[in-house]
Amino acid sequence: MRGNGDSLSRTPERTKMPRQNFATGTPWEPIVGYSRAVRIGKHISVSGTTATGPDGKIIGIGDAYAQTVQIIKNLESALHRAGAGLKDVIRTRIFVTNIAEWEKIGKAHGEFFGEIRPATSMVEVSRLISPEILLEIEADAIVEE
């Protein structure tokens, strides 16, 4: 017996999860139109991050290892603002200007993510926004609430 069909035609109600944008206040965020991180529900995406220090200057010029360490500290800061930490990272994407530096970059990445072990990619690109920048890292995280 099928009844009037009302129960078959209803679709489940979906609750729209609010979007939260997190900025660092850099002058280029509004110009380019991006956020340092975006959180929707349990998912957080962190934009491509460079080895920028608090003064806006690149840390570790010419040193891929030092830049990687600073980048991951910057990622961690963005994640904290969005309510997460490195332990919540499920994926990183590493864009490098010289793939021959992969061991230095990988060593630094492993020092932070060795136990966490997110999925990752390392890809060589022809250049980044400034010649001082040797690499850039993006991250995705899922927060267990």
Disulfide bonds with the S-S distance in Angstrom:
none
